[in-house]
């Protein structure tokens, strides 16, 4: 193979690598989110709503909740503490629930 043929192959390989990197860069990096509304009534009687909550991170509620409605397309897990620790209380998508003693202080979707 001649030096020109080797340079041509190297140029084609470099072009292919650049094209692959361009495709990776075109993939959206936006986080997934539940679509819809998560509403809850706090222990102070104030209703709050979270619209299109993100999937994954722990969300601390403004006040512990006495009831909640998950009108999103994603299942939620509620936790008694503010850091999503302990045993989760599931709240499937499209459902609502009221609690007696349990008072969730945080929620995680997804």
Secondary structure, DSSP 4 states (H G I P E B T S, - for coil): --HHHHHHHHHHHHHHHHHHHHHHHHS--PPPB--EEEEEEETTS-EEEEESPBBSS-EE-SS-EEEEEEEESS-EEEESSSSS-SS-EEE-TTEEEE-SS----EEEE-
